[in-house]
């Protein structure tokens, strides 16, 4: 077992052992132990057990003194927020959000009840509150351009799809949310398949196998520790939460989450309103989350060293701004779409 393989959740380190064909993952201080033939599956079980205990306030976060305090404290804050907003398809990317907006999300989380089943109307109301905070980051031409040029185009498993993700950005700024959703749903699965090492000559892995592989990702300690391993581990966990509760849910449950799952969308199994603005934003955000994780785990996370004078960045900012500000055909487009019997609107 690699000695450097360490993961943290809620401030607690996981201890890894290999016993026969089993991977054993333990958090000794909490008396939590999970084992599986898949290391990723054992990690996911640890994630889930800590999350369930935290819902009932059965554990206190582990806090550190010295130079680990800031990142440890931030991981704990992100965990507390994410365990509630991932239910609605969102998470927090610390590098892309201001402290004041993290506080606003914390305030929203105070009124979200994880033990309550939300109907579609209430779900949308909560989503809209979250989006009011996150939207400026999601549709910000500067952030889109920076993430594309410095992360997506340069990171393994993402860069092979960068041109297709670029098209989803264009659709986003043109408010063509159907296109954004239809583009990114298969892309997210494609990124996971690439990470898994899938070859066309082999059997396609199941969703759970893809998530197990994702759970095994480890921060590259040769990197400059931006973001810190604590934070990357929370990003990895949050992605699994979102995937399990939205994208990889069973299509039979589609009505409970506005038909937003990959099986329903990929096969267009009905006329459900999966193409909402909110769902388009969720997918843009989810690709950002994947980009930060994969770049950090590959040692290619150079976001803060990125040259904002680079022509690729500057041209994209200009282009995205132009797309966003071009409103002359908006009313015509809305009229055309509203004439379709089954179109249910974006908002």
Secondary structure, 3 states (H helix, E strand, C coil): CCCCCCCEECCEECEEEEECCEEEEEEHHHCEEEEECCHHHHHHHHHHHHHHHHHCCCCCCCCCCHHHHHHHHHHHHHHHHHHHHHHHCCCCCHHHCCHHHHHHHHHHHCCCCCCCCCCHHHHHHHHHHHHHHHHHHHCCHHHHHHHHHHHHCCCCCCHHHHHHHHHHHHHHHCCCHHHHHHHHHHHHHHHHHHHHCCCCCCCCCCHHHHHHHHHCCCCCCCCCCCCCHHHHHHHHHHHHHHHHHHHCCCHHHHHHHCCCCHHHHHCCCCCCCCCCHHHHHHHHHHHHHHHHHHHHHHCCCCHHHCCCCCHHHHHHHHHHHHHHHCCCCHHHHHHHHHCCCCCCCCC
